[in-house]
Amino acid sequence: MRFYLNIFLLLSLVGFATTPNTWVKVSDFTGNPRTGASAFVINDRAYITNGYDGANYKNSLYRYYQSFDVWEKITDFPAMPRLNAVSFSIGGKGYFGSGQGLVQYTNDFWEFDTLTLAWTQKADIGGAPRKAACGVSLNGKGYVGLGQSSSGYLNDWWEYDALTNIWSAKTNFGTTGRKSACVFTGAGNCFISCGYDGAFKNDTWAYNPTTNSWAAKQNF
């Protein structure tokens, strides 16, 4: 009886989770509570790493299985623990870099192989070391930009080719540099909104990778 009950509960959870405009409580993250962590998603599995728990910068990595609502701790990040880094996935691998730890501004960049569970350091992110930047992947390329450096707020924009391990400078963000902005993708574009440049922002901009250009969109 318990076996059938567990299957029913699992199917119910999956059913509710796919209902539009519905929130479903799932298993709590099993690491220490923290802020400024980074996440990427590959297939039906989410990965959360690093962050700050109020006393220490963290370098742990956890994987969440959506299908089973289970967390597991896997290979720790091997470099400086940090918060406010960027992360995204390309071709079944996770990418993570920049951020603030014992060193305030960093630009190192790492690849995580979800099959071997190994971290490999890649070419440093282009431009100045930074924290609270934007990072996202689109059409098999990675994009990182904005954030805060030792010289102030940044508005540069960089494209990463995972096949060649090369960063290329692209057209700067369409307006003021800023940190802690939101970034997402849709309709073949990258979108950046909100953030802080000395004042809180609500403007929204779209980056078209084909034309290498930015266009202002409706404010948040």
Salt bridges, closest charged atoms under 4 A:
ASP28 OD1 - LYS25 NZ 2.60
ASP44 OD1 - ARG45 NE 3.83
ASP53 OD2 - LYS58 NZ 3.55
GLU72 OE2 - ARG63 NH2 2.81
ASP76 OD1 - LYS73 NZ 2.67
ASP108 OD1 - ARG82 NH1 2.63
GLU111 OE1 - LYS93 NZ 3.63
ASP113 OD2 - LYS93 NZ 3.99
ASP156 OD1 - ARG130 NH1 2.72
GLU159 OE1 - LYS141 NZ 3.95
GLU159 OE1 - LYS170 NZ 3.83
ASP197 OD2 - LYS201 NZ 3.45
ASP203 OD1 - ARG178 NH1 2.67
